[in-house]
Amino acid sequence: MARLRDPDRPVLLTVVFWLVLGATVVANLAMPGDARDRILFFSDVVLLCGLWLVMPWRPGRGRGLVAPVFLAGTFVLGLTGAIGTHMPLLLIGVANLAFVYGMRVATAILAAFGVIMIVVVPLFYGRSIVQVLAETTVVAVLATFSMGMASAVLRARRLAERVRELTVAEERARMAAEMHDSIGHHLTVIKVGLENAERFRDRLPAAAWEEVRQAKELTVAALGDARRWVRALRPLALNGHLGSAALQQLADSFAGTGFRVTFEVTGTERRLEPDAELVLYRVLQEGLTNALRHAEADSVRGTLMFEKGRVVLVVADDGKGYGRDHGHGFGLSSLAERVKALGGTLTSGNAEKGFELRAELPS
């Protein structure tokens, strides 16, 4: 079942594959044909169905020969009675080669298939060389178009990955600056206090011990801040997980911090764009961190809801809420801008009990 939901497989190609394959089968059944060719035809149809479910759509996924075998199967489909309706399947096979092997390797494989087609078809199927060259020319034109489309998709994928990396780097830089401000402040005060203790130890021992006590308290606070920022700086893909799995691990990482954290998903989960995943991750992170710092809450609940045309993340605590004069800090303001840039909205405010942070994104 996991193969049926392969997130790397373009949805449009899936629709085209099954529609064209169905139309090809119907057209073959409607035409009179040789029994041997019909057996070969339906054997090839079964082979293509099986290959479709295991075809890789990114490089380095194993199953190395699946893509060229699928392309060969689409050629055979045309030779055993597809009556030309198989051409979109051929284009899918060409695009898959480019996705898996890259443009250069895909071009070489296509050239090899072209040579095989010119040599084999006249020998075994009784067609003239002129007919074969004409058919090969049509296939070459369609393959060029398909390779161009695949190249555009690959460029878009690389750009999306680069944008994702830059976004994560920017977030880490911002959070590192905030970590420097918070922990750096604690350490500065601790240093001054210990210097005072050293200066007072002979003349005012009581004052010296008071400075030491305050330094110990600030050390505990600084250590707590450091642990929170270590959690916050973890990468989005925790142990290879994305989407709700990453959010669940983020929620689990706050266990033992003083309040109970729960996380749930409602609706049928679907894959989101990388930018949307990152923003939702940061919204949950901001909500949990704010609750830990300010809410004095006993529990925090995160809910990820997949609804028609949108995805909603709500982070709610049962703490004291905020006064009317409370404004958005830098974190919430920055998140609101990023959510807005993706066409969504971020709202926050007191709920019936506690504080609620709500992000809505189109999907």
DRENTI-784274 format. One record per residue (C-alpha): residue number from 1; x negated, y negated, z. Coordinates in nm, 4 decimals. Layout:
BEGIN
pos = NUM	c1 = X	c2 = Y	c3 = Z
...
END
This chain:
BEGIN
pos = 1	c1 = 0.0000	c2 = 0.0000	c3 = 0.0000
pos = 2	c1 = -0.2885	c2 = -0.2400	c3 = 0.0603
pos = 3	c1 = -0.3802	c2 = -0.2233	c3 = -0.3104
pos = 4	c1 = -0.0278	c2 = -0.3347	c3 = -0.4051
pos = 5	c1 = -0.0855	c2 = -0.6525	c3 = -0.2031
pos = 6	c1 = -0.4408	c2 = -0.7225	c3 = -0.3215
pos = 7	c1 = -0.4685	c2 = -1.1001	c3 = -0.2599
pos = 8	c1 = -0.7415	c2 = -1.1370	c3 = -0.5248
pos = 9	c1 = -0.5161	c2 = -1.0084	c3 = -0.8026
pos = 10	c1 = -0.3462	c2 = -1.3019	c3 = -0.9808
pos = 11	c1 = 0.0293	c2 = -1.2772	c3 = -0.9357
pos = 12	c1 = 0.1062	c2 = -1.3906	c3 = -1.2897
pos = 13	c1 = -0.1120	c2 = -1.1163	c3 = -1.4356
pos = 14	c1 = 0.0694	c2 = -0.8602	c3 = -1.2216
pos = 15	c1 = 0.4056	c2 = -0.9732	c3 = -1.3598
pos = 16	c1 = 0.2742	c2 = -0.9737	c3 = -1.7172
pos = 17	c1 = 0.1186	c2 = -0.6289	c3 = -1.6774
pos = 18	c1 = 0.4344	c2 = -0.4535	c3 = -1.5625
pos = 19	c1 = 0.6644	c2 = -0.6374	c3 = -1.8048
pos = 20	c1 = 0.4427	c2 = -0.5714	c3 = -2.1070
pos = 21	c1 = 0.3767	c2 = -0.2104	c3 = -2.0106
pos = 22	c1 = 0.7515	c2 = -0.1535	c3 = -1.9698
pos = 23	c1 = 0.8268	c2 = -0.3167	c3 = -2.3054
pos = 24	c1 = 0.5540	c2 = -0.1092	c3 = -2.4706
pos = 25	c1 = 0.7021	c2 = 0.2141	c3 = -2.3352
pos = 26	c1 = 1.0532	c2 = 0.1185	c3 = -2.4490
pos = 27	c1 = 0.9259	c2 = 0.0276	c3 = -2.7969
pos = 28	c1 = 0.7392	c2 = 0.3581	c3 = -2.8245
pos = 29	c1 = 1.0447	c2 = 0.5593	c3 = -2.7234
pos = 30	c1 = 1.2572	c2 = 0.3756	c3 = -2.9805
pos = 31	c1 = 1.0246	c2 = 0.4676	c3 = -3.2670
pos = 32	c1 = 0.9808	c2 = 0.8139	c3 = -3.4170
pos = 33	c1 = 0.6349	c2 = 0.9501	c3 = -3.3581
pos = 34	c1 = 0.4090	c2 = 1.2515	c3 = -3.3623
pos = 35	c1 = 0.4297	c2 = 1.4694	c3 = -3.0486
pos = 36	c1 = 0.0524	c2 = 1.4684	c3 = -3.0038
pos = 37	c1 = 0.0335	c2 = 1.0896	c3 = -3.0225
pos = 38	c1 = 0.3256	c2 = 1.0573	c3 = -2.7835
pos = 39	c1 = 0.1574	c2 = 1.2817	c3 = -2.5281
pos = 40	c1 = -0.1627	c2 = 1.0774	c3 = -2.5584
pos = 41	c1 = 0.0393	c2 = 0.7576	c3 = -2.5324
pos = 42	c1 = 0.2162	c2 = 0.8477	c3 = -2.2077
pos = 43	c1 = -0.1009	c2 = 0.9963	c3 = -2.0579
pos = 44	c1 = -0.2661	c2 = 0.6625	c3 = -2.1265
pos = 45	c1 = 0.0274	c2 = 0.4761	c3 = -1.9685
pos = 46	c1 = -0.0078	c2 = 0.6836	c3 = -1.6501
pos = 47	c1 = -0.3843	c2 = 0.6210	c3 = -1.6493
pos = 48	c1 = -0.3353	c2 = 0.2433	c3 = -1.6834
pos = 49	c1 = -0.0816	c2 = 0.2394	c3 = -1.3976
pos = 50	c1 = -0.3261	c2 = 0.4195	c3 = -1.1705
pos = 51	c1 = -0.6173	c2 = 0.1971	c3 = -1.2703
pos = 52	c1 = -0.4132	c2 = -0.1183	c3 = -1.2153
pos = 53	c1 = -0.3645	c2 = -0.0342	c3 = -0.8476
pos = 54	c1 = -0.7389	c2 = 0.0031	c3 = -0.7807
pos = 55	c1 = -0.8859	c2 = -0.2597	c3 = -1.0134
pos = 56	c1 = -1.1230	c2 = -0.5017	c3 = -0.8372
pos = 57	c1 = -1.0789	c2 = -0.8742	c3 = -0.9008
pos = 58	c1 = -1.3985	c2 = -1.0013	c3 = -0.7405
pos = 59	c1 = -1.7602	c2 = -0.8952	c3 = -0.7912
pos = 60	c1 = -1.9196	c2 = -0.6599	c3 = -0.5409
pos = 61	c1 = -1.6006	c2 = -0.4684	c3 = -0.4605
pos = 62	c1 = -1.7240	c2 = -0.1295	c3 = -0.5806
pos = 63	c1 = -1.5186	c2 = 0.0828	c3 = -0.8250
pos = 64	c1 = -1.7711	c2 = -0.0288	c3 = -1.0901
pos = 65	c1 = -1.6313	c2 = 0.1498	c3 = -1.3987
pos = 66	c1 = -1.2631	c2 = 0.0783	c3 = -1.3382
pos = 67	c1 = -1.2621	c2 = -0.2473	c3 = -1.5373
pos = 68	c1 = -1.4227	c2 = -0.1116	c3 = -1.8587
pos = 69	c1 = -1.2123	c2 = 0.2076	c3 = -1.8415
pos = 70	c1 = -0.8978	c2 = -0.0052	c3 = -1.8095
pos = 71	c1 = -1.0026	c2 = -0.2091	c3 = -2.1159
pos = 72	c1 = -1.0682	c2 = 0.1117	c3 = -2.3096
pos = 73	c1 = -0.7243	c2 = 0.2351	c3 = -2.2067
pos = 74	c1 = -0.5610	c2 = -0.0742	c3 = -2.3552
pos = 75	c1 = -0.7425	c2 = -0.0064	c3 = -2.6845
pos = 76	c1 = -0.6247	c2 = 0.3549	c3 = -2.6824
pos = 77	c1 = -0.2695	c2 = 0.2372	c3 = -2.6149
pos = 78	c1 = -0.2771	c2 = 0.0462	c3 = -2.9422
pos = 79	c1 = -0.4089	c2 = 0.3491	c3 = -3.1294
pos = 80	c1 = -0.1449	c2 = 0.5915	c3 = -2.9989
pos = 81	c1 = 0.1728	c2 = 0.3999	c3 = -3.0786
pos = 82	c1 = 0.1898	c2 = 0.0652	c3 = -2.8932
pos = 83	c1 = 0.2886	c2 = -0.1149	c3 = -3.2176
pos = 84	c1 = 0.0984	c2 = -0.4302	c3 = -3.1194
pos = 85	c1 = 0.2880	c2 = -0.4954	c3 = -2.7949
pos = 86	c1 = -0.0183	c2 = -0.3962	c3 = -2.5930
pos = 87	c1 = -0.2142	c2 = -0.7122	c3 = -2.6804
pos = 88	c1 = -0.1367	c2 = -0.8943	c3 = -2.3510
pos = 89	c1 = -0.2676	c2 = -0.5867	c3 = -2.1659
pos = 90	c1 = -0.5863	c2 = -0.6148	c3 = -2.3686
pos = 91	c1 = -0.6198	c2 = -0.9783	c3 = -2.2609
pos = 92	c1 = -0.5757	c2 = -0.8773	c3 = -1.8973
pos = 93	c1 = -0.8513	c2 = -0.6195	c3 = -1.9364
pos = 94	c1 = -1.0832	c2 = -0.8794	c3 = -2.0878
pos = 95	c1 = -1.0097	c2 = -1.1285	c3 = -1.8081
pos = 96	c1 = -1.0748	c2 = -0.8607	c3 = -1.5468
pos = 97	c1 = -1.4172	c2 = -0.7908	c3 = -1.6962
pos = 98	c1 = -1.5066	c2 = -1.1582	c3 = -1.6587
pos = 99	c1 = -1.3804	c2 = -1.1670	c3 = -1.2982
pos = 100	c1 = -1.5768	c2 = -0.8592	c3 = -1.1943
pos = 101	c1 = -1.8973	c2 = -0.8717	c3 = -1.4010
pos = 102	c1 = -1.9293	c2 = -1.2368	c3 = -1.4998
pos = 103	c1 = -1.9109	c2 = -1.3921	c3 = -1.8437
pos = 104	c1 = -2.2365	c2 = -1.2558	c3 = -1.9882
pos = 105	c1 = -2.1810	c2 = -0.8935	c3 = -1.8929
pos = 106	c1 = -1.8172	c2 = -0.9133	c3 = -2.0024
pos = 107	c1 = -1.9245	c2 = -1.0473	c3 = -2.3423
pos = 108	c1 = -2.1735	c2 = -0.7616	c3 = -2.3852
pos = 109	c1 = -1.9104	c2 = -0.5016	c3 = -2.2943
pos = 110	c1 = -1.6648	c2 = -0.6555	c3 = -2.5392
pos = 111	c1 = -1.9255	c2 = -0.6478	c3 = -2.8153
pos = 112	c1 = -1.9869	c2 = -0.2784	c3 = -2.7444
pos = 113	c1 = -1.6138	c2 = -0.2043	c3 = -2.7599
pos = 114	c1 = -1.5920	c2 = -0.3941	c3 = -3.0891
pos = 115	c1 = -1.8654	c2 = -0.1802	c3 = -3.2444
pos = 116	c1 = -1.6990	c2 = 0.1384	c3 = -3.1168
pos = 117	c1 = -1.3652	c2 = 0.0262	c3 = -3.2602
pos = 118	c1 = -1.5144	c2 = -0.0407	c3 = -3.6047
pos = 119	c1 = -1.6910	c2 = 0.2964	c3 = -3.6124
pos = 120	c1 = -1.4355	c2 = 0.5277	c3 = -3.4489
pos = 121	c1 = -1.1005	c2 = 0.4069	c3 = -3.5850
pos = 122	c1 = -1.1754	c2 = 0.4670	c3 = -3.9563
pos = 123	c1 = -1.3145	c2 = 0.8116	c3 = -3.8767
pos = 124	c1 = -1.0319	c2 = 0.9471	c3 = -3.6609
pos = 125	c1 = -0.7231	c2 = 0.7409	c3 = -3.7456
pos = 126	c1 = -0.7469	c2 = 0.7120	c3 = -4.1224
pos = 127	c1 = -0.7435	c2 = 0.3350	c3 = -4.1428
pos = 128	c1 = -0.9470	c2 = 0.1424	c3 = -4.3953
pos = 129	c1 = -1.2437	c2 = -0.0646	c3 = -4.2915
pos = 130	c1 = -1.0580	c2 = -0.3772	c3 = -4.4029
pos = 131	c1 = -0.7683	c2 = -0.2982	c3 = -4.1687
pos = 132	c1 = -1.0048	c2 = -0.2294	c3 = -3.8822
pos = 133	c1 = -1.1982	c2 = -0.5510	c3 = -3.9401
pos = 134	c1 = -0.8729	c2 = -0.7483	c3 = -3.9493
pos = 135	c1 = -0.7553	c2 = -0.5910	c3 = -3.6235
pos = 136	c1 = -1.0964	c2 = -0.6438	c3 = -3.4637
pos = 137	c1 = -1.0901	c2 = -1.0093	c3 = -3.5669
pos = 138	c1 = -0.7506	c2 = -1.0565	c3 = -3.4008
pos = 139	c1 = -0.8782	c2 = -0.8865	c3 = -3.0867
pos = 140	c1 = -1.1905	c2 = -1.1061	c3 = -3.0887
pos = 141	c1 = -0.9837	c2 = -1.4247	c3 = -3.1115
pos = 142	c1 = -0.7569	c2 = -1.3137	c3 = -2.8277
pos = 143	c1 = -1.0579	c2 = -1.2050	c3 = -2.6218
pos = 144	c1 = -1.2205	c2 = -1.5459	c3 = -2.6668
pos = 145	c1 = -0.9058	c2 = -1.7160	c3 = -2.5438
pos = 146	c1 = -0.8823	c2 = -1.4788	c3 = -2.2472
pos = 147	c1 = -1.2500	c2 = -1.5265	c3 = -2.1584
pos = 148	c1 = -1.2027	c2 = -1.9032	c3 = -2.1618
pos = 149	c1 = -0.9091	c2 = -1.8772	c3 = -1.9219
pos = 150	c1 = -1.1047	c2 = -1.6431	c3 = -1.6944
pos = 151	c1 = -1.4005	c2 = -1.8824	c3 = -1.6976
pos = 152	c1 = -1.1745	c2 = -2.1682	c3 = -1.5853
pos = 153	c1 = -1.0353	c2 = -1.9584	c3 = -1.2992
pos = 154	c1 = -1.3856	c2 = -1.8563	c3 = -1.1897
pos = 155	c1 = -1.4970	c2 = -2.2200	c3 = -1.1857
pos = 156	c1 = -1.1919	c2 = -2.3115	c3 = -0.9796
pos = 157	c1 = -1.2744	c2 = -2.0308	c3 = -0.7330
pos = 158	c1 = -1.6327	c2 = -2.1501	c3 = -0.6955
pos = 159	c1 = -1.5168	c2 = -2.5079	c3 = -0.6457
pos = 160	c1 = -1.2654	c2 = -2.3981	c3 = -0.3811
pos = 161	c1 = -1.5349	c2 = -2.2046	c3 = -0.1955
pos = 162	c1 = -1.7678	c2 = -2.5045	c3 = -0.2102
pos = 163	c1 = -1.4965	c2 = -2.7372	c3 = -0.0805
pos = 164	c1 = -1.4273	c2 = -2.4900	c3 = 0.1991
pos = 165	c1 = -1.7956	c2 = -2.4801	c3 = 0.2964
pos = 166	c1 = -1.8235	c2 = -2.8602	c3 = 0.2945
pos = 167	c1 = -1.5055	c2 = -2.8940	c3 = 0.5001
pos = 168	c1 = -1.6331	c2 = -2.6506	c3 = 0.7609
pos = 169	c1 = -1.9708	c2 = -2.8302	c3 = 0.7679
pos = 170	c1 = -1.7982	c2 = -3.1649	c3 = 0.8159
pos = 171	c1 = -1.5863	c2 = -3.0261	c3 = 1.0984
pos = 172	c1 = -1.8891	c2 = -2.8785	c3 = 1.2709
pos = 173	c1 = -2.0767	c2 = -3.2091	c3 = 1.2427
pos = 174	c1 = -1.7847	c2 = -3.3957	c3 = 1.3987
pos = 175	c1 = -1.7461	c2 = -3.1413	c3 = 1.6763
pos = 176	c1 = -2.1215	c2 = -3.1385	c3 = 1.7406
pos = 177	c1 = -2.1071	c2 = -3.5159	c3 = 1.7892
pos = 178	c1 = -1.8175	c2 = -3.4781	c3 = 2.0336
pos = 179	c1 = -2.0024	c2 = -3.2000	c3 = 2.2154
pos = 180	c1 = -2.3062	c2 = -3.4252	c3 = 2.2447
pos = 181	c1 = -2.0917	c2 = -3.7018	c3 = 2.3930
pos = 182	c1 = -1.9121	c2 = -3.4819	c3 = 2.6467
pos = 183	c1 = -2.1945	c2 = -3.2529	c3 = 2.7621
pos = 184	c1 = -2.4551	c2 = -3.5260	c3 = 2.7162
pos = 185	c1 = -2.2622	c2 = -3.7501	c3 = 2.9549
pos = 186	c1 = -2.2511	c2 = -3.4764	c3 = 3.2201
pos = 187	c1 = -2.6215	c2 = -3.4034	c3 = 3.1883
pos = 188	c1 = -2.7130	c2 = -3.7714	c3 = 3.2092
pos = 189	c1 = -2.5164	c2 = -3.8127	c3 = 3.5314
pos = 190	c1 = -2.6646	c2 = -3.4919	c3 = 3.6735
pos = 191	c1 = -3.0174	c2 = -3.6174	c3 = 3.5951
pos = 192	c1 = -2.9551	c2 = -3.9512	c3 = 3.7677
pos = 193	c1 = -2.8003	c2 = -3.7773	c3 = 4.0689
pos = 194	c1 = -3.0910	c2 = -3.5398	c3 = 4.1118
pos = 195	c1 = -3.3365	c2 = -3.8272	c3 = 4.0821
pos = 196	c1 = -3.1444	c2 = -4.0063	c3 = 4.3587
pos = 197	c1 = -3.1514	c2 = -3.6909	c3 = 4.5714
pos = 198	c1 = -3.5256	c2 = -3.6680	c3 = 4.5285
pos = 199	c1 = -3.5632	c2 = -4.0324	c3 = 4.6283
pos = 200	c1 = -3.3309	c2 = -4.0017	c3 = 4.9319
pos = 201	c1 = -3.4514	c2 = -3.6657	c3 = 5.0630
pos = 202	c1 = -3.6775	c2 = -3.8111	c3 = 5.3328
pos = 203	c1 = -3.5009	c2 = -4.1369	c3 = 5.4274
pos = 204	c1 = -3.1340	c2 = -4.0360	c3 = 5.3774
pos = 205	c1 = -3.1072	c2 = -3.6566	c3 = 5.3715
pos = 206	c1 = -2.7258	c2 = -3.6647	c3 = 5.3972
pos = 207	c1 = -2.7010	c2 = -3.8862	c3 = 5.0894
pos = 208	c1 = -2.9484	c2 = -3.6613	c3 = 4.9094
pos = 209	c1 = -2.7370	c2 = -3.3528	c3 = 4.9761
pos = 210	c1 = -2.4254	c2 = -3.5422	c3 = 4.8602
pos = 211	c1 = -2.5990	c2 = -3.6149	c3 = 4.5311
pos = 212	c1 = -2.6896	c2 = -3.2476	c3 = 4.5003
pos = 213	c1 = -2.3284	c2 = -3.1461	c3 = 4.5674
pos = 214	c1 = -2.1986	c2 = -3.3827	c3 = 4.3007
pos = 215	c1 = -2.4616	c2 = -3.2551	c3 = 4.0566
pos = 216	c1 = -2.3428	c2 = -2.8971	c3 = 4.1165
pos = 217	c1 = -1.9815	c2 = -2.9977	c3 = 4.0449
pos = 218	c1 = -2.0853	c2 = -3.1749	c3 = 3.7257
pos = 219	c1 = -2.2893	c2 = -2.8696	c3 = 3.6248
pos = 220	c1 = -1.9768	c2 = -2.6531	c3 = 3.6498
pos = 221	c1 = -1.7855	c2 = -2.9057	c3 = 3.4387
pos = 222	c1 = -2.0639	c2 = -2.9201	c3 = 3.1789
pos = 223	c1 = -2.0779	c2 = -2.5403	c3 = 3.1632
pos = 224	c1 = -1.7020	c2 = -2.5267	c3 = 3.1059
pos = 225	c1 = -1.7338	c2 = -2.7812	c3 = 2.8255
pos = 226	c1 = -2.0175	c2 = -2.5830	c3 = 2.6686
pos = 227	c1 = -1.8108	c2 = -2.2629	c3 = 2.6703
pos = 228	c1 = -1.5137	c2 = -2.4391	c3 = 2.5087
pos = 229	c1 = -1.7312	c2 = -2.5878	c3 = 2.2347
pos = 230	c1 = -1.8963	c2 = -2.2527	c3 = 2.1642
pos = 231	c1 = -1.5473	c2 = -2.1118	c3 = 2.1030
pos = 232	c1 = -1.4566	c2 = -2.4097	c3 = 1.8884
pos = 233	c1 = -1.7689	c2 = -2.3810	c3 = 1.6727
pos = 234	c1 = -1.7076	c2 = -2.0205	c3 = 1.5793
pos = 235	c1 = -1.6575	c2 = -1.9781	c3 = 1.2037
pos = 236	c1 = -1.3115	c2 = -1.9492	c3 = 1.0522
pos = 237	c1 = -1.3634	c2 = -1.5899	c3 = 0.9400
pos = 238	c1 = -1.3935	c2 = -1.4160	c3 = 1.2754
pos = 239	c1 = -1.5327	c2 = -1.0669	c3 = 1.2170
pos = 240	c1 = -1.4216	c2 = -1.0933	c3 = 0.8538
pos = 241	c1 = -1.0609	c2 = -1.1895	c3 = 0.9322
pos = 242	c1 = -0.8651	c2 = -1.4780	c3 = 0.7851
pos = 243	c1 = -0.5103	c2 = -1.6077	c3 = 0.8161
pos = 244	c1 = -0.3137	c2 = -1.4966	c3 = 1.1187
pos = 245	c1 = -0.5917	c2 = -1.2568	c3 = 1.2230
pos = 246	c1 = -0.8319	c2 = -1.5495	c3 = 1.2662
pos = 247	c1 = -0.5690	c2 = -1.7447	c3 = 1.4603
pos = 248	c1 = -0.5017	c2 = -1.4443	c3 = 1.6836
pos = 249	c1 = -0.8720	c2 = -1.4078	c3 = 1.7638
pos = 250	c1 = -0.8957	c2 = -1.7794	c3 = 1.8376
pos = 251	c1 = -0.6046	c2 = -1.7474	c3 = 2.0816
pos = 252	c1 = -0.7645	c2 = -1.4386	c3 = 2.2393
pos = 253	c1 = -1.0926	c2 = -1.6283	c3 = 2.2856
pos = 254	c1 = -0.9201	c2 = -1.8582	c3 = 2.5375
pos = 255	c1 = -0.8454	c2 = -1.5677	c3 = 2.7708
pos = 256	c1 = -0.9837	c2 = -1.6247	c3 = 3.1176
pos = 257	c1 = -0.9772	c2 = -2.0051	c3 = 3.0953
pos = 258	c1 = -0.7023	c2 = -2.0542	c3 = 3.3510
pos = 259	c1 = -0.3787	c2 = -2.0151	c3 = 3.1560
pos = 260	c1 = -0.2000	c2 = -1.7451	c3 = 2.9569
pos = 261	c1 = -0.2175	c2 = -1.7731	c3 = 2.5774
pos = 262	c1 = 0.0220	c2 = -1.5904	c3 = 2.3438
pos = 263	c1 = 0.0366	c2 = -1.5935	c3 = 1.9655
pos = 264	c1 = 0.2975	c2 = -1.4527	c3 = 1.7271
pos = 265	c1 = 0.3814	c2 = -1.4537	c3 = 1.3559
pos = 266	c1 = 0.7358	c2 = -1.4718	c3 = 1.2206
pos = 267	c1 = 0.8494	c2 = -1.4190	c3 = 0.8636
pos = 268	c1 = 0.6639	c2 = -1.2318	c3 = 0.5897
pos = 269	c1 = 0.3006	c2 = -1.3343	c3 = 0.5916
pos = 270	c1 = 0.1504	c2 = -1.4452	c3 = 0.2615
pos = 271	c1 = -0.1955	c2 = -1.5592	c3 = 0.1636
pos = 272	c1 = -0.2600	c2 = -1.9316	c3 = 0.2018
pos = 273	c1 = -0.5069	c2 = -2.1602	c3 = 0.0309
pos = 274	c1 = -0.8432	c2 = -2.1836	c3 = 0.2122
pos = 275	c1 = -0.7869	c2 = -2.5519	c3 = 0.2982
pos = 276	c1 = -0.4490	c2 = -2.4707	c3 = 0.4520
pos = 277	c1 = -0.5977	c2 = -2.1833	c3 = 0.6545
pos = 278	c1 = -0.8706	c2 = -2.4082	c3 = 0.7899
pos = 279	c1 = -0.6287	c2 = -2.6852	c3 = 0.8877
pos = 280	c1 = -0.3978	c2 = -2.4413	c3 = 1.0695
pos = 281	c1 = -0.6992	c2 = -2.2961	c3 = 1.2495
pos = 282	c1 = -0.8006	c2 = -2.6464	c3 = 1.3637
pos = 283	c1 = -0.4456	c2 = -2.7316	c3 = 1.4712
pos = 284	c1 = -0.4287	c2 = -2.4243	c3 = 1.6950
pos = 285	c1 = -0.7763	c2 = -2.4968	c3 = 1.8254
pos = 286	c1 = -0.6870	c2 = -2.8592	c3 = 1.9038
pos = 287	c1 = -0.3624	c2 = -2.7580	c3 = 2.0732
pos = 288	c1 = -0.5317	c2 = -2.4975	c3 = 2.2930
pos = 289	c1 = -0.8226	c2 = -2.7252	c3 = 2.3818
pos = 290	c1 = -0.5965	c2 = -3.0182	c3 = 2.4715
pos = 291	c1 = -0.3770	c2 = -2.7933	c3 = 2.6829
pos = 292	c1 = -0.6830	c2 = -2.6657	c3 = 2.8691
pos = 293	c1 = -0.8164	c2 = -3.0151	c3 = 2.9307
pos = 294	c1 = -0.5094	c2 = -3.2223	c3 = 3.0045
pos = 295	c1 = -0.1848	c2 = -3.0287	c3 = 3.0341
pos = 296	c1 = -0.2287	c2 = -2.8484	c3 = 3.3685
pos = 297	c1 = -0.0262	c2 = -2.5705	c3 = 3.2050
pos = 298	c1 = 0.0330	c2 = -2.2112	c3 = 3.3113
pos = 299	c1 = 0.0837	c2 = -2.0840	c3 = 2.9560
pos = 300	c1 = 0.0463	c2 = -2.1888	c3 = 2.5939
pos = 301	c1 = 0.2342	c2 = -2.0303	c3 = 2.3043
pos = 302	c1 = 0.1260	c2 = -2.0431	c3 = 1.9386
pos = 303	c1 = 0.3802	c2 = -1.9497	c3 = 1.6711
pos = 304	c1 = 0.2996	c2 = -1.9199	c3 = 1.3007
pos = 305	c1 = 0.6196	c2 = -1.9195	c3 = 1.0931
pos = 306	c1 = 0.6303	c2 = -1.8291	c3 = 0.7234
pos = 307	c1 = 0.9404	c2 = -1.9898	c3 = 0.5785
pos = 308	c1 = 1.0617	c2 = -2.0486	c3 = 0.2246
pos = 309	c1 = 0.8222	c2 = -2.2892	c3 = 0.0579
pos = 310	c1 = 0.6344	c2 = -2.3792	c3 = 0.3752
pos = 311	c1 = 0.4354	c2 = -2.2499	c3 = 0.6694
pos = 312	c1 = 0.4780	c2 = -2.3937	c3 = 1.0193
pos = 313	c1 = 0.2455	c2 = -2.3666	c3 = 1.3187
pos = 314	c1 = 0.3748	c2 = -2.4713	c3 = 1.6611
pos = 315	c1 = 0.1514	c2 = -2.4891	c3 = 1.9693
pos = 316	c1 = 0.3533	c2 = -2.5493	c3 = 2.2863
pos = 317	c1 = 0.2522	c2 = -2.5519	c3 = 2.6530
pos = 318	c1 = 0.4518	c2 = -2.5664	c3 = 2.9762
pos = 319	c1 = 0.2363	c2 = -2.8355	c3 = 3.1363
pos = 320	c1 = 0.3062	c2 = -3.1863	c3 = 3.2576
pos = 321	c1 = 0.3346	c2 = -3.3498	c3 = 2.9153
pos = 322	c1 = 0.2107	c2 = -3.7005	c3 = 2.8483
pos = 323	c1 = 0.3261	c2 = -4.0459	c3 = 2.9480
pos = 324	c1 = 0.4811	c2 = -4.2907	c3 = 2.7056
pos = 325	c1 = 0.1596	c2 = -4.4907	c3 = 2.6789
pos = 326	c1 = -0.0362	c2 = -4.1849	c3 = 2.5686
pos = 327	c1 = -0.1722	c2 = -4.2293	c3 = 2.2156
pos = 328	c1 = -0.3262	c2 = -3.9850	c3 = 1.9744
pos = 329	c1 = -0.6916	c2 = -3.9187	c3 = 2.0337
pos = 330	c1 = -0.9497	c2 = -3.8890	c3 = 1.7580
pos = 331	c1 = -0.8882	c2 = -3.5154	c3 = 1.7174
pos = 332	c1 = -0.5134	c2 = -3.5415	c3 = 1.6541
pos = 333	c1 = -0.5506	c2 = -3.8468	c3 = 1.4315
pos = 334	c1 = -0.8113	c2 = -3.6685	c3 = 1.2195
pos = 335	c1 = -0.5946	c2 = -3.3575	c3 = 1.1965
pos = 336	c1 = -0.2898	c2 = -3.5641	c3 = 1.0973
pos = 337	c1 = -0.4863	c2 = -3.7130	c3 = 0.8068
pos = 338	c1 = -0.6013	c2 = -3.3722	c3 = 0.6896
pos = 339	c1 = -0.2515	c2 = -3.2240	c3 = 0.7112
pos = 340	c1 = -0.1129	c2 = -3.5218	c3 = 0.5176
pos = 341	c1 = -0.3795	c2 = -3.4752	c3 = 0.2495
pos = 342	c1 = -0.2404	c2 = -3.1237	c3 = 0.1904
pos = 343	c1 = 0.1139	c2 = -3.2584	c3 = 0.1550
pos = 344	c1 = 0.2256	c2 = -3.1631	c3 = 0.5062
pos = 345	c1 = 0.3105	c2 = -3.3300	c3 = 0.8342
pos = 346	c1 = 0.1712	c2 = -3.3114	c3 = 1.1861
pos = 347	c1 = 0.3875	c2 = -3.4161	c3 = 1.4794
pos = 348	c1 = 0.3224	c2 = -3.4070	c3 = 1.8509
pos = 349	c1 = 0.5032	c2 = -3.5079	c3 = 2.1636
pos = 350	c1 = 0.6673	c2 = -3.3969	c3 = 2.4834
pos = 351	c1 = 0.9051	c2 = -3.1036	c3 = 2.4587
pos = 352	c1 = 1.1760	c2 = -2.9967	c3 = 2.7043
pos = 353	c1 = 0.8911	c2 = -2.8763	c3 = 2.9189
pos = 354	c1 = 0.5307	c2 = -2.9563	c3 = 2.8411
pos = 355	c1 = 0.3768	c2 = -3.0752	c3 = 2.5159
pos = 356	c1 = 0.4264	c2 = -2.9493	c3 = 2.1587
pos = 357	c1 = 0.2053	c2 = -2.9807	c3 = 1.8519
pos = 358	c1 = 0.3717	c2 = -2.8928	c3 = 1.5191
pos = 359	c1 = 0.2102	c2 = -2.8675	c3 = 1.1745
pos = 360	c1 = 0.4086	c2 = -2.8056	c3 = 0.8554
pos = 361	c1 = 0.2359	c2 = -2.7289	c3 = 0.5235
pos = 362	c1 = 0.3775	c2 = -2.6421	c3 = 0.1832
pos = 363	c1 = 0.2964	c2 = -2.2911	c3 = 0.0649
END
